[in-house]
Amino acid sequence: MDKSSVNTIYAKIFALNLMRDAIKEVSPTYVYRSLQHRDDLYLAIIEALEDLEDQLEDIEDAEIKEEDK
């Protein structure tokens, strides 16, 4: 995988981390329909972050295998 793809993943992780932190800072009654709505958004962001971290781990593993050749 090329460097721009890795940079894109890092940018997505950065943006999702900002969103995750923002969810904690915003008043639950200001933006969200309910506490459940807020929790659902938070969990969706956490899941997306986990997926991106898995992608990065796969890339790192592939790079290690490539170096071993």
mmCIF file as Biopython writes it, N, C-alpha, C and O atoms, coordinates in Angstrom:
data_model
#
loop_
_atom_site.group_PDB
_atom_site.id
_atom_site.type_symbol
_atom_site.label_atom_id
_atom_site.label_alt_id
_atom_site.label_comp_id
_atom_site.label_asym_id
_atom_site.label_entity_id
_atom_site.label_seq_id
_atom_site.pdbx_PDB_ins_code
_atom_site.Cartn_x
_atom_site.Cartn_y
_atom_site.Cartn_z
_atom_site.occupancy
_atom_site.B_iso_or_equiv
_atom_site.auth_seq_id
_atom_site.auth_asym_id
_atom_site.pdbx_PDB_model_num
ATOM 1   N N  . MET A ? 1  ? 0.858   -1.176  0.000  1.0 0.0 1  A 1 
ATOM 2   C CA . MET A ? 1  ? 0.000   0.000   0.000  1.0 0.0 1  A 1 
ATOM 3   C C  . MET A ? 1  ? 0.898   1.231   0.000  1.0 0.0 1  A 1 
ATOM 4   O O  . MET A ? 1  ? 1.954   1.242   0.633  1.0 0.0 1  A 1 
ATOM 5   N N  . ASP A ? 2  ? 0.478   2.239   -0.699 1.0 0.0 2  A 1 
ATOM 6   C CA . ASP A ? 2  ? 1.320   3.426   -0.810 1.0 0.0 2  A 1 
ATOM 7   C C  . ASP A ? 2  ? 1.135   4.364   0.390  1.0 0.0 2  A 1 
ATOM 8   O O  . ASP A ? 2  ? 0.203   4.224   1.181  1.0 0.0 2  A 1 
ATOM 9   N N  . LYS A ? 3  ? 2.046   5.308   0.487  1.0 0.0 3  A 1 
ATOM 10  C CA . LYS A ? 3  ? 2.092   6.228   1.625  1.0 0.0 3  A 1 
ATOM 11  C C  . LYS A ? 3  ? 0.839   7.101   1.720  1.0 0.0 3  A 1 
ATOM 12  O O  . LYS A ? 3  ? 0.402   7.437   2.821  1.0 0.0 3  A 1 
ATOM 13  N N  . SER A ? 4  ? 0.260   7.470   0.575  1.0 0.0 4  A 1 
ATOM 14  C CA . SER A ? 4  ? -0.926  8.335   0.616  1.0 0.0 4  A 1 
ATOM 15  C C  . SER A ? 4  ? -2.123  7.613   1.238  1.0 0.0 4  A 1 
ATOM 16  O O  . SER A ? 4  ? -2.953  8.240   1.897  1.0 0.0 4  A 1 
ATOM 17  N N  . SER A ? 5  ? -2.212  6.309   1.032  1.0 0.0 5  A 1 
ATOM 18  C CA . SER A ? 5  ? -3.297  5.544   1.650  1.0 0.0 5  A 1 
ATOM 19  C C  . SER A ? 5  ? -3.140  5.513   3.160  1.0 0.0 5  A 1 
ATOM 20  O O  . SER A ? 5  ? -4.116  5.644   3.898  1.0 0.0 5  A 1 
ATOM 21  N N  . VAL A ? 6  ? -1.919  5.341   3.608  1.0 0.0 6  A 1 
ATOM 22  C CA . VAL A ? 6  ? -1.656  5.338   5.047  1.0 0.0 6  A 1 
ATOM 23  C C  . VAL A ? 6  ? -1.963  6.711   5.633  1.0 0.0 6  A 1 
ATOM 24  O O  . VAL A ? 6  ? -2.564  6.815   6.703  1.0 0.0 6  A 1 
ATOM 25  N N  . ASN A ? 7  ? -1.554  7.752   4.938  1.0 0.0 7  A 1 
ATOM 26  C CA . ASN A ? 7  ? -1.839  9.118   5.406  1.0 0.0 7  A 1 
ATOM 27  C C  . ASN A ? 7  ? -3.336  9.380   5.458  1.0 0.0 7  A 1 
ATOM 28  O O  . ASN A ? 7  ? -3.814  10.072  6.357  1.0 0.0 7  A 1 
ATOM 29  N N  . THR A ? 8  ? -4.074  8.838   4.508  1.0 0.0 8  A 1 
ATOM 30  C CA . THR A ? 8  ? -5.528  8.993   4.498  1.0 0.0 8  A 1 
ATOM 31  C C  . THR A ? 8  ? -6.144  8.313   5.715  1.0 0.0 8  A 1 
ATOM 32  O O  . THR A ? 8  ? -7.050  8.859   6.345  1.0 0.0 8  A 1 
ATOM 33  N N  . ILE A ? 9  ? -5.657  7.136   6.041  1.0 0.0 9  A 1 
ATOM 34  C CA . ILE A ? 9  ? -6.170  6.428   7.217  1.0 0.0 9  A 1 
ATOM 35  C C  . ILE A ? 9  ? -5.866  7.223   8.484  1.0 0.0 9  A 1 
ATOM 36  O O  . ILE A ? 9  ? -6.721  7.358   9.360  1.0 0.0 9  A 1 
ATOM 37  N N  . TYR A ? 10 ? -4.642  7.750   8.578  1.0 0.0 10 A 1 
ATOM 38  C CA . TYR A ? 10 ? -4.305  8.579   9.747  1.0 0.0 10 A 1 
ATOM 39  C C  . TYR A ? 10 ? -5.197  9.812   9.830  1.0 0.0 10 A 1 
ATOM 40  O O  . TYR A ? 10 ? -5.606  10.201  10.924 1.0 0.0 10 A 1 
ATOM 41  N N  . ALA A ? 11 ? -5.505  10.428  8.699  1.0 0.0 11 A 1 
ATOM 42  C CA . ALA A ? 11 ? -6.378  11.609  8.686  1.0 0.0 11 A 1 
ATOM 43  C C  . ALA A ? 11 ? -7.788  11.238  9.157  1.0 0.0 11 A 1 
ATOM 44  O O  . ALA A ? 11 ? -8.416  11.992  9.901  1.0 0.0 11 A 1 
ATOM 45  N N  . LYS A ? 12 ? -8.279  10.083  8.726  1.0 0.0 12 A 1 
ATOM 46  C CA . LYS A ? 12 ? -9.607  9.630   9.153  1.0 0.0 12 A 1 
ATOM 47  C C  . LYS A ? 12 ? -9.620  9.364   10.654 1.0 0.0 12 A 1 
ATOM 48  O O  . LYS A ? 12 ? -10.571 9.724   11.347 1.0 0.0 12 A 1 
ATOM 49  N N  . ILE A ? 13 ? -8.565  8.735   11.148 1.0 0.0 13 A 1 
ATOM 50  C CA . ILE A ? 13 ? -8.467  8.468   12.584 1.0 0.0 13 A 1 
ATOM 51  C C  . ILE A ? 13 ? -8.463  9.782   13.363 1.0 0.0 13 A 1 
ATOM 52  O O  . ILE A ? 13 ? -9.142  9.911   14.382 1.0 0.0 13 A 1 
ATOM 53  N N  . PHE A ? 14 ? -7.699  10.745  12.879 1.0 0.0 14 A 1 
ATOM 54  C CA . PHE A ? 14 ? -7.645  12.055  13.532 1.0 0.0 14 A 1 
ATOM 55  C C  . PHE A ? 14 ? -9.029  12.699  13.575 1.0 0.0 14 A 1 
ATOM 56  O O  . PHE A ? 14 ? -9.458  13.190  14.619 1.0 0.0 14 A 1 
ATOM 57  N N  . ALA A ? 15 ? -9.725  12.695  12.437 1.0 0.0 15 A 1 
ATOM 58  C CA . ALA A ? 15 ? -11.054 13.319  12.374 1.0 0.0 15 A 1 
ATOM 59  C C  . ALA A ? 15 ? -12.044 12.609  13.292 1.0 0.0 15 A 1 
ATOM 60  O O  . ALA A ? 15 ? -12.825 13.260  13.986 1.0 0.0 15 A 1 
ATOM 61  N N  . LEU A ? 16 ? -12.014 11.288  13.299 1.0 0.0 16 A 1 
ATOM 62  C CA . LEU A ? 16 ? -12.934 10.542  14.160 1.0 0.0 16 A 1 
ATOM 63  C C  . LEU A ? 16 ? -12.615 10.757  15.636 1.0 0.0 16 A 1 
ATOM 64  O O  . LEU A ? 16 ? -13.524 10.790  16.465 1.0 0.0 16 A 1 
ATOM 65  N N  . ASN A ? 17 ? -11.349 10.904  15.969 1.0 0.0 17 A 1 
ATOM 66  C CA . ASN A ? 17 ? -10.997 11.209  17.357 1.0 0.0 17 A 1 
ATOM 67  C C  . ASN A ? 17 ? -11.543 12.568  17.779 1.0 0.0 17 A 1 
ATOM 68  O O  . ASN A ? 17 ? -12.010 12.733  18.906 1.0 0.0 17 A 1 
ATOM 69  N N  . LEU A ? 18 ? -11.484 13.536  16.876 1.0 0.0 18 A 1 
ATOM 70  C CA . LEU A ? 18 ? -12.070 14.849  17.171 1.0 0.0 18 A 1 
ATOM 71  C C  . LEU A ? 18 ? -13.575 14.742  17.383 1.0 0.0 18 A 1 
ATOM 72  O O  . LEU A ? 18 ? -14.126 15.347  18.302 1.0 0.0 18 A 1 
ATOM 73  N N  . MET A ? 19 ? -14.234 13.969  16.525 1.0 0.0 19 A 1 
ATOM 74  C CA . MET A ? 19 ? -15.687 13.785  16.654 1.0 0.0 19 A 1 
ATOM 75  C C  . MET A ? 19 ? -16.029 13.072  17.963 1.0 0.0 19 A 1 
ATOM 76  O O  . MET A ? 19 ? -16.979 13.443  18.653 1.0 0.0 19 A 1 
ATOM 77  N N  . ARG A ? 20 ? -15.251 12.055  18.291 1.0 0.0 20 A 1 
ATOM 78  C CA . ARG A ? 20 ? -15.475 11.321  19.540 1.0 0.0 20 A 1 
ATOM 79  C C  . ARG A ? 20 ? -15.367 12.261  20.732 1.0 0.0 20 A 1 
ATOM 80  O O  . ARG A ? 20 ? -16.213 12.239  21.626 1.0 0.0 20 A 1 
ATOM 81  N N  . ASP A ? 21 ? -14.329 13.083  20.744 1.0 0.0 21 A 1 
ATOM 82  C CA . ASP A ? 21 ? -14.144 14.029  21.841 1.0 0.0 21 A 1 
ATOM 83  C C  . ASP A ? 21 ? -15.254 15.073  21.872 1.0 0.0 21 A 1 
ATOM 84  O O  . ASP A ? 21 ? -15.676 15.494  22.949 1.0 0.0 21 A 1 
ATOM 85  N N  . ALA A ? 22 ? -15.726 15.492  20.713 1.0 0.0 22 A 1 
ATOM 86  C CA . ALA A ? 22 ? -16.793 16.486  20.640 1.0 0.0 22 A 1 
ATOM 87  C C  . ALA A ? 22 ? -18.098 15.945  21.210 1.0 0.0 22 A 1 
ATOM 88  O O  . ALA A ? 22 ? -18.855 16.680  21.844 1.0 0.0 22 A 1 
ATOM 89  N N  . ILE A ? 23 ? -18.359 14.675  20.988 1.0 0.0 23 A 1 
ATOM 90  C CA . ILE A ? 23 ? -19.584 14.068  21.513 1.0 0.0 23 A 1 
ATOM 91  C C  . ILE A ? 23 ? -19.619 14.203  23.031 1.0 0.0 23 A 1 
ATOM 92  O O  . ILE A ? 23 ? -20.675 14.454  23.612 1.0 0.0 23 A 1 
ATOM 93  N N  . LYS A ? 24 ? -18.474 14.036  23.666 1.0 0.0 24 A 1 
ATOM 94  C CA . LYS A ? 24 ? -18.410 14.140  25.125 1.0 0.0 24 A 1 
ATOM 95  C C  . LYS A ? 24 ? -18.631 15.570  25.608 1.0 0.0 24 A 1 
ATOM 96  O O  . LYS A ? 24 ? -19.132 15.786  26.712 1.0 0.0 24 A 1 
ATOM 97  N N  . GLU A ? 25 ? -18.258 16.543  24.783 1.0 0.0 25 A 1 
ATOM 98  C CA . GLU A ? 25 ? -18.290 17.943  25.201 1.0 0.0 25 A 1 
ATOM 99  C C  . GLU A ? 25 ? -19.641 18.628  24.985 1.0 0.0 25 A 1 
ATOM 100 O O  . GLU A ? 25 ? -19.958 19.601  25.669 1.0 0.0 25 A 1 
ATOM 101 N N  . VAL A ? 26 ? -20.430 18.130  24.050 1.0 0.0 26 A 1 
ATOM 102 C CA . VAL A ? 26 ? -21.701 18.772  23.706 1.0 0.0 26 A 1 
ATOM 103 C C  . VAL A ? 26 ? -22.791 18.326  24.682 1.0 0.0 26 A 1 
ATOM 104 O O  . VAL A ? 26 ? -22.869 17.156  25.057 1.0 0.0 26 A 1 
ATOM 105 N N  . SER A ? 27 ? -23.605 19.256  25.072 1.0 0.0 27 A 1 
ATOM 106 C CA . SER A ? 27 ? -24.719 18.944  25.958 1.0 0.0 27 A 1 
ATOM 107 C C  . SER A ? 27 ? -25.654 17.934  25.291 1.0 0.0 27 A 1 
ATOM 108 O O  . SER A ? 27 ? -26.033 18.119  24.135 1.0 0.0 27 A 1 
ATOM 109 N N  . PRO A ? 28 ? -26.030 16.869  26.002 1.0 0.0 28 A 1 
ATOM 110 C CA . PRO A ? 28 ? -26.880 15.831  25.405 1.0 0.0 28 A 1 
ATOM 111 C C  . PRO A ? 28 ? -28.218 16.351  24.890 1.0 0.0 28 A 1 
ATOM 112 O O  . PRO A ? 28 ? -28.775 15.779  23.954 1.0 0.0 28 A 1 
ATOM 113 N N  . THR A ? 29 ? -28.733 17.401  25.469 1.0 0.0 29 A 1 
ATOM 114 C CA . THR A ? 29 ? -30.032 17.909  25.038 1.0 0.0 29 A 1 
ATOM 115 C C  . THR A ? 29 ? -29.919 18.922  23.908 1.0 0.0 29 A 1 
ATOM 116 O O  . THR A ? 29 ? -30.929 19.308  23.321 1.0 0.0 29 A 1 
ATOM 117 N N  . TYR A ? 30 ? -28.700 19.356  23.598 1.0 0.0 30 A 1 
ATOM 118 C CA . TYR A ? 30 ? -28.504 20.396  22.587 1.0 0.0 30 A 1 
ATOM 119 C C  . TYR A ? 30 ? -28.529 19.851  21.158 1.0 0.0 30 A 1 
ATOM 120 O O  . TYR A ? 30 ? -29.133 20.462  20.276 1.0 0.0 30 A 1 
ATOM 121 N N  . VAL A ? 31 ? -27.895 18.733  20.926 1.0 0.0 31 A 1 
ATOM 122 C CA . VAL A ? 31 ? -27.746 18.209  19.569 1.0 0.0 31 A 1 
ATOM 123 C C  . VAL A ? 31 ? -28.503 16.898  19.362 1.0 0.0 31 A 1 
ATOM 124 O O  . VAL A ? 31 ? -29.041 16.650  18.283 1.0 0.0 31 A 1 
ATOM 125 N N  . TYR A ? 32 ? -28.542 16.085  20.373 1.0 0.0 32 A 1 
ATOM 126 C CA . TYR A ? 32 ? -29.043 14.724  20.215 1.0 0.0 32 A 1 
ATOM 127 C C  . TYR A ? 32 ? -30.525 14.623  20.531 1.0 0.0 32 A 1 
ATOM 128 O O  . TYR A ? 32 ? -31.060 15.367  21.353 1.0 0.0 32 A 1 
ATOM 129 N N  . ARG A ? 33 ? -31.170 13.683  19.855 1.0 0.0 33 A 1 
ATOM 130 C CA . ARG A ? 33 ? -32.592 13.444  20.093 1.0 0.0 33 A 1 
ATOM 131 C C  . ARG A ? 33 ? -32.835 12.828  21.459 1.0 0.0 33 A 1 
ATOM 132 O O  . ARG A ? 33 ? -33.857 13.073  22.101 1.0 0.0 33 A 1 
ATOM 133 N N  . SER A ? 34 ? -31.861 12.010  21.895 1.0 0.0 34 A 1 
ATOM 134 C CA . SER A ? 34 ? -31.959 11.339  23.191 1.0 0.0 34 A 1 
ATOM 135 C C  . SER A ? 34 ? -30.561 10.900  23.617 1.0 0.0 34 A 1 
ATOM 136 O O  . SER A ? 34 ? -29.603 11.005  22.851 1.0 0.0 34 A 1 
ATOM 137 N N  . LEU A ? 35 ? -30.461 10.418  24.825 1.0 0.0 35 A 1 
ATOM 138 C CA . LEU A ? 35 ? -29.187 9.889   25.288 1.0 0.0 35 A 1 
ATOM 139 C C  . LEU A ? 35 ? -28.795 8.656   24.473 1.0 0.0 35 A 1 
ATOM 140 O O  . LEU A ? 35 ? -27.615 8.417   24.216 1.0 0.0 35 A 1 
ATOM 141 N N  . GLN A ? 36 ? -29.800 7.882   24.074 1.0 0.0 36 A 1 
ATOM 142 C CA . GLN A ? 36 ? -29.538 6.697   23.245 1.0 0.0 36 A 1 
ATOM 143 C C  . GLN A ? 36 ? -28.950 7.105   21.896 1.0 0.0 36 A 1 
ATOM 144 O O  . GLN A ? 36 ? -28.047 6.445   21.382 1.0 0.0 36 A 1 
ATOM 145 N N  . HIS A ? 37 ? -29.463 8.187   21.328 1.0 0.0 37 A 1 
ATOM 146 C CA . HIS A ? 37 ? -28.934 8.698   20.056 1.0 0.0 37 A 1 
ATOM 147 C C  . HIS A ? 37 ? -27.461 9.072   20.217 1.0 0.0 37 A 1 
ATOM 148 O O  . HIS A ? 37 ? -26.635 8.727   19.372 1.0 0.0 37 A 1 
ATOM 149 N N  . ARG A ? 38 ? -27.134 9.773   21.296 1.0 0.0 38 A 1 
ATOM 150 C CA . ARG A ? 38 ? -25.739 10.136  21.562 1.0 0.0 38 A 1 
ATOM 151 C C  . ARG A ? 38 ? -24.866 8.898   21.719 1.0 0.0 38 A 1 
ATOM 152 O O  . ARG A ? 38 ? -23.774 8.821   21.156 1.0 0.0 38 A 1 
ATOM 153 N N  . ASP A ? 39 ? -25.353 7.937   22.486 1.0 0.0 39 A 1 
ATOM 154 C CA . ASP A ? 39 ? -24.589 6.708   22.710 1.0 0.0 39 A 1 
ATOM 155 C C  . ASP A ? 39 ? -24.391 5.923   21.410 1.0 0.0 39 A 1 
ATOM 156 O O  . ASP A ? 39 ? -23.323 5.355   21.181 1.0 0.0 39 A 1 
ATOM 157 N N  . ASP A ? 40 ? -25.416 5.894   20.566 1.0 0.0 40 A 1 
ATOM 158 C CA . ASP A ? 40 ? -25.304 5.201   19.276 1.0 0.0 40 A 1 
ATOM 159 C C  . ASP A ? 40 ? -24.250 5.856   18.387 1.0 0.0 40 A 1 
ATOM 160 O O  . ASP A ? 40 ? -23.464 5.163   17.742 1.0 0.0 40 A 1 
ATOM 161 N N  . LEU A ? 41 ? -24.231 7.178   18.352 1.0 0.0 41 A 1 
ATOM 162 C CA . LEU A ? 41 ? -23.217 7.887   17.567 1.0 0.0 41 A 1 
ATOM 163 C C  . LEU A ? 41 ? -21.819 7.617   18.117 1.0 0.0 41 A 1 
ATOM 164 O O  . LEU A ? 41 ? -20.877 7.385   17.360 1.0 0.0 41 A 1 
ATOM 165 N N  . TYR A ? 42 ? -21.701 7.650   19.415 1.0 0.0 42 A 1 
ATOM 166 C CA . TYR A ? 42 ? -20.404 7.405   20.049 1.0 0.0 42 A 1 
ATOM 167 C C  . TYR A ? 42 ? -19.898 5.999   19.710 1.0 0.0 42 A 1 
ATOM 168 O O  . TYR A ? 42 ? -18.734 5.821   19.352 1.0 0.0 42 A 1 
ATOM 169 N N  . LEU A ? 43 ? -20.779 5.008   19.826 1.0 0.0 43 A 1 
ATOM 170 C CA . LEU A ? 43 ? -20.385 3.636   19.534 1.0 0.0 43 A 1 
ATOM 171 C C  . LEU A ? 43 ? -20.044 3.446   18.058 1.0 0.0 43 A 1 
ATOM 172 O O  . LEU A ? 43 ? -19.143 2.676   17.727 1.0 0.0 43 A 1 
ATOM 173 N N  . ALA A ? 44 ? -20.751 4.135   17.174 1.0 0.0 44 A 1 
ATOM 174 C CA . ALA A ? 44 ? -20.444 4.054   15.739 1.0 0.0 44 A 1 
ATOM 175 C C  . ALA A ? 44 ? -19.047 4.617   15.456 1.0 0.0 44 A 1 
ATOM 176 O O  . ALA A ? 44 ? -18.307 4.067   14.640 1.0 0.0 44 A 1 
ATOM 177 N N  . ILE A ? 45 ? -18.699 5.687   16.115 1.0 0.0 45 A 1 
ATOM 178 C CA . ILE A ? 45 ? -17.372 6.273   15.936 1.0 0.0 45 A 1 
ATOM 179 C C  . ILE A ? 45 ? -16.300 5.337   16.489 1.0 0.0 45 A 1 
ATOM 180 O O  . ILE A ? 45 ? -15.254 5.155   15.866 1.0 0.0 45 A 1 
ATOM 181 N N  . ILE A ? 46 ? -16.549 4.756   17.632 1.0 0.0 46 A 1 
ATOM 182 C CA . ILE A ? 46 ? -15.590 3.814   18.213 1.0 0.0 46 A 1 
ATOM 183 C C  . ILE A ? 46 ? -15.385 2.629   17.271 1.0 0.0 46 A 1 
ATOM 184 O O  . ILE A ? 46 ? -14.253 2.195   17.058 1.0 0.0 46 A 1 
ATOM 185 N N  . GLU A ? 47 ? -16.459 2.112   16.715 1.0 0.0 47 A 1 
ATOM 186 C CA . GLU A ? 47 ? -16.362 0.985   15.781 1.0 0.0 47 A 1 
ATOM 187 C C  . GLU A ? 47 ? -15.569 1.365   14.525 1.0 0.0 47 A 1 
ATOM 188 O O  . GLU A ? 47 ? -14.752 0.583   14.040 1.0 0.0 47 A 1 
ATOM 189 N N  . ALA A ? 48 ? -15.813 2.557   14.012 1.0 0.0 48 A 1 
ATOM 190 C CA . ALA A ? 48 ? -15.085 3.028   12.831 1.0 0.0 48 A 1 
ATOM 191 C C  . ALA A ? 48 ? -13.593 3.176   13.149 1.0 0.0 48 A 1 
ATOM 192 O O  . ALA A ? 48 ? -12.741 2.829   12.330 1.0 0.0 48 A 1 
ATOM 193 N N  . LEU A ? 49 ? -13.285 3.692   14.338 1.0 0.0 49 A 1 
ATOM 194 C CA . LEU A ? 49 ? -11.886 3.813   14.750 1.0 0.0 49 A 1 
ATOM 195 C C  . LEU A ? 49 ? -11.216 2.446   14.848 1.0 0.0 49 A 1 
ATOM 196 O O  . LEU A ? 49 ? -10.071 2.279   14.429 1.0 0.0 49 A 1 
ATOM 197 N N  . GLU A ? 50 ? -11.925 1.480   15.398 1.0 0.0 50 A 1 
ATOM 198 C CA . GLU A ? 50 ? -11.370 0.125   15.496 1.0 0.0 50 A 1 
ATOM 199 C C  . GLU A ? 50 ? -11.097 -0.460  14.116 1.0 0.0 50 A 1 
ATOM 200 O O  . GLU A ? 50 ? -10.072 -1.110  13.908 1.0 0.0 50 A 1 
ATOM 201 N N  . ASP A ? 51 ? -12.009 -0.234  13.171 1.0 0.0 51 A 1 
ATOM 202 C CA . ASP A ? 51 ? -11.822 -0.722  11.801 1.0 0.0 51 A 1 
ATOM 203 C C  . ASP A ? 51 ? -10.595 -0.081  11.155 1.0 0.0 51 A 1 
ATOM 204 O O  . ASP A ? 51 ? -9.813  -0.763  10.492 1.0 0.0 51 A 1 
ATOM 205 N N  . LEU A ? 52 ? -10.427 1.213   11.347 1.0 0.0 52 A 1 
ATOM 206 C CA . LEU A ? 52 ? -9.268  1.901   10.779 1.0 0.0 52 A 1 
ATOM 207 C C  . LEU A ? 52 ? -7.966  1.419   11.417 1.0 0.0 52 A 1 
ATOM 208 O O  . LEU A ? 52 ? -6.954  1.259   10.734 1.0 0.0 52 A 1 
ATOM 209 N N  . GLU A ? 53 ? -7.997  1.192   12.706 1.0 0.0 53 A 1 
ATOM 210 C CA . GLU A ? 53 ? -6.806  0.682   13.384 1.0 0.0 53 A 1 
ATOM 211 C C  . GLU A ? 53 ? -6.460  -0.719  12.896 1.0 0.0 53 A 1 
ATOM 212 O O  . GLU A ? 53 ? -5.284  -1.058  12.769 1.0 0.0 53 A 1 
ATOM 213 N N  . ASP A ? 54 ? -7.472  -1.535  12.623 1.0 0.0 54 A 1 
ATOM 214 C CA . ASP A ? 54 ? -7.239  -2.865  12.047 1.0 0.0 54 A 1 
ATOM 215 C C  . ASP A ? 54 ? -6.606  -2.750  10.660 1.0 0.0 54 A 1 
ATOM 216 O O  . ASP A ? 54 ? -5.699  -3.511  10.323 1.0 0.0 54 A 1 
ATOM 217 N N  . GLN A ? 55 ? -7.084  -1.796  9.860  1.0 0.0 55 A 1 
ATOM 218 C CA . GLN A ? 55 ? -6.504  -1.582  8.538  1.0 0.0 55 A 1 
ATOM 219 C C  . GLN A ? 55 ? -5.027  -1.198  8.644  1.0 0.0 55 A 1 
ATOM 220 O O  . GLN A ? 55 ? -4.191  -1.701  7.893  1.0 0.0 55 A 1 
ATOM 221 N N  . LEU A ? 56 ? -4.717  -0.309  9.575  1.0 0.0 56 A 1 
ATOM 222 C CA . LEU A ? 56 ? -3.326  0.094   9.772  1.0 0.0 56 A 1 
ATOM 223 C C  . LEU A ? 56 ? -2.464  -1.094  10.219 1.0 0.0 56 A 1 
ATOM 224 O O  . LEU A ? 56 ? -1.331  -1.258  9.764  1.0 0.0 56 A 1 
ATOM 225 N N  . GLU A ? 57 ? -3.002  -1.894  11.090 1.0 0.0 57 A 1 
ATOM 226 C CA . GLU A ? 57 ? -2.272  -3.069  11.556 1.0 0.0 57 A 1 
ATOM 227 C C  . GLU A ? 57 ? -1.997  -4.032  10.398 1.0 0.0 57 A 1 
ATOM 228 O O  . GLU A ? 57 ? -0.906  -4.595  10.305 1.0 0.0 57 A 1 
ATOM 229 N N  . ASP A ? 58 ? -2.980  -4.222  9.520  1.0 0.0 58 A 1 
ATOM 230 C CA . ASP A ? 58 ? -2.793  -5.080  8.353  1.0 0.0 58 A 1 
ATOM 231 C C  . ASP A ? 58 ? -1.706  -4.526  7.434  1.0 0.0 58 A 1 
ATOM 232 O O  . ASP A ? 58 ? -0.891  -5.280  6.902  1.0 0.0 58 A 1 
ATOM 233 N N  . ILE A ? 59 ? -1.698  -3.224  7.254  1.0 0.0 59 A 1 
ATOM 234 C CA . ILE A ? 59 ? -0.682  -2.589  6.411  1.0 0.0 59 A 1 
ATOM 235 C C  . ILE A ? 59 ? 0.704   -2.776  7.025  1.0 0.0 59 A 1 
ATOM 236 O O  . ILE A ? 59 ? 1.665   -3.096  6.325  1.0 0.0 59 A 1 
ATOM 237 N N  . GLU A ? 60 ? 0.797   -2.574  8.339  1.0 0.0 60 A 1 
ATOM 238 C CA . GLU A ? 60 ? 2.080   -2.747  9.006  1.0 0.0 60 A 1 
ATOM 239 C C  . GLU A ? 60 ? 2.568   -4.184  8.900  1.0 0.0 60 A 1 
ATOM 240 O O  . GLU A ? 60 ? 3.756   -4.420  8.680  1.0 0.0 60 A 1 
ATOM 241 N N  . ASP A ? 61 ? 1.659   -5.152  9.056  1.0 0.0 61 A 1 
ATOM 242 C CA . ASP A ? 61 ? 2.030   -6.561  8.920  1.0 0.0 61 A 1 
ATOM 243 C C  . ASP A ? 61 ? 2.515   -6.862  7.509  1.0 0.0 61 A 1 
ATOM 244 O O  . ASP A ? 61 ? 3.487   -7.594  7.328  1.0 0.0 61 A 1 
ATOM 245 N N  . ALA A ? 62 ? 1.844   -6.303  6.511  1.0 0.0 62 A 1 
ATOM 246 C CA . ALA A ? 62 ? 2.247   -6.519  5.119  1.0 0.0 62 A 1 
ATOM 247 C C  . ALA A ? 62 ? 3.626   -5.912  4.854  1.0 0.0 62 A 1 
ATOM 248 O O  . ALA A ? 62 ? 4.437   -6.496  4.136  1.0 0.0 62 A 1 
ATOM 249 N N  . GLU A ? 63 ? 3.882   -4.762  5.426  1.0 0.0 63 A 1 
ATOM 250 C CA . GLU A ? 63 ? 5.190   -4.122  5.253  1.0 0.0 63 A 1 
ATOM 251 C C  . GLU A ? 63 ? 6.295   -4.943  5.907  1.0 0.0 63 A 1 
ATOM 252 O O  . GLU A ? 63 ? 7.393   -5.063  5.363  1.0 0.0 63 A 1 
ATOM 253 N N  . ILE A ? 64 ? 6.000   -5.507  7.074  1.0 0.0 64 A 1 
ATOM 254 C CA . ILE A ? 64 ? 6.996   -6.349  7.761  1.0 0.0 64 A 1 
ATOM 255 C C  . ILE A ? 64 ? 7.293   -7.585  6.928  1.0 0.0 64 A 1 
ATOM 256 O O  . ILE A ? 64 ? 8.452   -7.973  6.784  1.0 0.0 64 A 1 
ATOM 257 N N  . LYS A ? 65 ? 6.255   -8.208  6.377  1.0 0.0 65 A 1 
ATOM 258 C CA . LYS A ? 65 ? 6.448   -9.380  5.526  1.0 0.0 65 A 1 
ATOM 259 C C  . LYS A ? 65 ? 7.259   -9.021  4.279  1.0 0.0 65 A 1 
ATOM 260 O O  . LYS A ? 65 ? 8.105   -9.796  3.835  1.0 0.0 65 A 1 
ATOM 261 N N  . GLU A ? 66 ? 6.995   -7.857  3.729  1.0 0.0 66 A 1 
ATOM 262 C CA . GLU A ? 66 ? 7.706   -7.397  2.536  1.0 0.0 66 A 1 
ATOM 263 C C  . GLU A ? 66 ? 9.192   -7.172  2.848  1.0 0.0 66 A 1 
ATOM 264 O O  . GLU A ? 66 ? 10.058  -7.488  2.033  1.0 0.0 66 A 1 
ATOM 265 N N  . GLU A ? 67 ? 9.472   -6.629  4.024  1.0 0.0 67 A 1 
ATOM 266 C CA . GLU A ? 67 ? 10.860  -6.388  4.425  1.0 0.0 67 A 1 
ATOM 267 C C  . GLU A ? 67 ? 11.607  -7.707  4.662  1.0 0.0 67 A 1 
ATOM 268 O O  . GLU A ? 67 ? 12.811  -7.795  4.419  1.0 0.0 67 A 1 
ATOM 269 N N  . ASP A ? 68 ? 10.892  -8.721  5.132  1.0 0.0 68 A 1 
ATOM 270 C CA . ASP A ? 68 ? 11.513  -10.006 5.405  1.0 0.0 68 A 1 
ATOM 271 C C  . ASP A ? 68 ? 11.903  -10.758 4.131  1.0 0.0 68 A 1 
ATOM 272 O O  . ASP A ? 68 ? 12.736  -11.663 4.175  1.0 0.0 68 A 1 
ATOM 273 N N  . LYS A ? 69 ? 11.315  -10.391 3.019  1.0 0.0 69 A 1 
ATOM 274 C CA . LYS A ? 69 ? 11.608  -11.087 1.760  1.0 0.0 69 A 1 
ATOM 275 C C  . LYS A ? 69 ? 12.963  -10.764 1.237  1.0 0.0 69 A 1 
ATOM 276 O O  . LYS A ? 69 ? 13.356  -11.272 0.186  1.0 0.0 69 A 1 
#
